């Protein structure tokens, strides 16, 4: 009887040790979920595309895609961040691309020990693929990364084939929003939007303009665009193409006269990502219709 009790106790003790060892091993192999605050729209979309969106707890105001990102806590615009809002989310890391401010906020975050991870923003397809791989390494998502890159290549190849059917190159102006102090904020030649427009078989009429600049109605009129693309914020403020067509400068363009003014989502134009091939095809349909 006494021997049986001892045997039972030894068995139970051994089982307990094995259970503890197994649990510790499982915890080592399965890293805990991160609490990431991301303040770069390109990075935010890529994180979701890699299947790691559930690790985001906050984003900046420019991170508007995918729709799930809009439901997360906002911590300010990436150039006007709120330190208290970020700290309150208790992040395990702050992801950004270097284009962040104010400097005092970044210094405060460093002082309280918020870990920073900086990823260089991508301006070419090759750089975008490299960024996808770099982010995938953070989440153990290389399989998803490879699928994203394969689809991106296929979508761009289709766009390159489809664009050959068009014999004309429409002149396009891209207005981010207007009118601010009687000016339009226009996207110039040097940038992602113009690169995508070229792939879609169009030409940015503001080819001497770098970046995004406020321009007068007179300059819009002189450019004589065939098509005007207006990003969602500006378009929605006016309500429809008919109202936009009556605005000073726009009214005197072929685009205004022919009501060829189309709405486009800002996040589809101003950075490269896994949907770039799809977005080039969308642009193609808009500017050649």
JOUR-V59881 format. One record per residue. N is the residue number from 1. PHI is phi in degrees with one decimal (* if undefined). OMEGA is omega in whole degrees, 0 to 359 (999 if undefined). Layout:
N;PHI;OMEGA  N;PHI;OMEGA
This chain:
1;*;181  2;-63.6;180  3;-62.5;180  4;-63.3;180  5;-63.9;179  6;-61.7;180  7;-62.2;179  8;-62.9;180  9;-62.6;178  10;-63.0;180  11;-63.2;180  12;-63.8;181  13;-63.4;179  14;-64.0;180  15;-63.5;179  16;-64.1;179  17;-61.8;180  18;-62.5;181  19;-64.4;180  20;-63.6;180  21;-61.9;180  22;-63.5;181  23;-64.4;180  24;-62.5;180  25;-65.1;180  26;-62.3;181  27;-65.5;179  28;-70.5;183  29;-78.8;182  30;-110.7;182  31;-62.4;181  32;-68.0;180  33;-69.4;180  34;-82.4;172  35;-120.2;188  36;-101.8;167  37;-105.4;182  38;-113.4;183  39;-120.3;175  40;-147.8;187  41;-59.9;179  42;-63.2;179  43;-64.7;181  44;-59.4;180  45;-62.9;181  46;-65.3;179  47;-61.6;176  48;-64.4;181  49;-62.6;179  50;-84.1;178  51;83.5;183  52;-112.3;181  53;-60.7;180  54;-70.7;178  55;-94.9;177  56;-90.2;178  57;-116.6;180  58;-163.8;179  59;-142.3;176  60;-86.7;185  61;-65.9;181  62;-80.5;180  63;-83.1;186  64;-108.2;178  65;-132.4;359  66;-75.4;180  67;-52.5;180  68;-60.3;180  69;-65.9;181  70;-71.1;180  71;-88.1;181  72;-80.9;178  73;-62.6;179  74;-94.0;183  75;-116.4;180  76;99.2;176  77;-72.5;186  78;-62.9;176  79;-99.8;179  80;-146.3;186  81;-79.1;180  82;-112.0;184  83;-62.6;182  84;-61.8;180  85;-63.7;179  86;-69.5;182  87;-61.3;182  88;-62.1;180  89;-81.3;179  90;50.2;184  91;-72.5;172  92;-85.2;177  93;-164.3;171  94;-110.9;179  95;-96.7;175  96;-154.3;183  97;-110.7;180  98;95.8;181  99;-92.1;185  100;-130.8;180  101;-166.2;358  102;-74.1;181  103;-62.7;181  104;-62.2;179  105;-67.3;180  106;-63.3;178  107;-63.9;179  108;-63.0;179  109;-64.2;178  110;-64.9;181  111;-64.0;180  112;-86.2;173  113;89.0;175  114;-76.3;180  115;-65.4;180  116;-110.2;172  117;-128.0;184  118;-104.6;179  119;-121.6;182  120;-64.3;181  121;-67.8;186  122;-105.2;182  123;-116.0;176  124;-131.2;179  125;-63.1;180  126;-62.3;179  127;-65.9;179  128;-65.1;178  129;-63.5;179  130;-64.3;179  131;-66.3;177  132;-59.1;179  133;-65.2;180  134;-62.6;178  135;-68.2;180  136;-59.4;180  137;-64.1;180  138;-71.5;187  139;-119.6;183  140;61.9;188  141;-123.2;183  142;-64.8;179  143;-61.8;178  144;-63.5;180  145;-60.9;180  146;-63.3;178  147;-65.3;179  148;-62.3;182  149;-68.4;179  150;-64.0;179  151;-65.6;179  152;-59.2;179  153;-60.8;181  154;-65.2;180  155;-65.7;179  156;-69.0;178  157;-64.7;177  158;-64.0;179  159;-62.3;180  160;-64.1;177  161;-76.8;184  162;-63.6;185  163;-66.9;182  164;-66.5;181  165;-75.0;183  166;-94.6;185  167;-97.5;180  168;-113.5;178  169;-118.1;182  170;-64.5;176  171;-87.0;189  172;-124.9;169  173;-112.6;180  174;-115.2;181  175;-103.3;181  176;-72.4;167  177;-163.9;181  178;-166.2;5  179;-110.8;179  180;-114.1;184  181;50.6;179  182;63.3;176  183;-121.5;174  184;-110.4;176  185;-87.9;190  186;-113.8;179  187;-89.4;184  188;-86.0;187  189;-67.1;184  190;-80.8;180  191;167.8;183  192;-63.0;182  193;-59.3;180  194;-68.3;177  195;-60.2;179  196;-67.5;178  197;-62.7;176  198;-60.1;179  199;-63.3;181  200;-87.0;177  201;86.4;177  202;-118.0;179  203;-132.5;176  204;-76.1;183  205;-69.1;178  206;-90.4;188  207;-76.4;177  208;-100.2;184  209;-99.4;177  210;-102.4;178  211;70.8;183  212;-118.7;187  213;-132.4;173  214;-77.6;180  215;-124.6;180  216;-76.3;176  217;-57.1;181  218;-62.9;180  219;-69.7;177  220;-61.5;181  221;-64.1;181  222;-64.5;181  223;-70.0;177  224;51.0;178  225;-68.5;174  226;-76.9;183  227;-130.5;171  228;-122.3;174  229;-102.4;180  230;-120.0;181  231;-67.8;191  232;-51.6;184  233;-61.6;181  234;-68.1;181  235;-63.0;183  236;-67.4;177  237;-63.6;180  238;-82.3;175  239;106.4;180  240;-163.9;183  241;-66.4;181  242;-60.1;180  243;-68.7;178  244;-62.9;183  245;-66.9;181  246;-91.9;184  247;-71.4;178  248;-54.3;181  249;86.1;180  250;-66.2;183  251;-59.9;184  252;-95.2;180  253;-98.1;173  254;-55.5;180  255;-62.9;180  256;-68.0;182  257;-66.0;182  258;-96.3;181  259;55.6;177  260;-97.0;180  261;-123.8;189  262;-125.8;178  263;-85.0;175  264;-143.1;180  265;-68.0;180  266;-57.1;184  267;-70.0;176  268;-86.0;190  269;-116.9;197  270;-102.3;171  271;-153.6;179  272;-91.2;180  273;-168.8;184  274;-65.6;181  275;-98.3;186  276;-58.2;178  277;-61.0;177  278;-63.1;183  279;-69.7;175  280;-64.3;178  281;-65.2;176  282;-63.4;178  283;-57.8;181  284;-57.4;180  285;-66.8;181  286;-67.7;189  287;-83.9;181  288;-106.8;181  289;-78.7;999
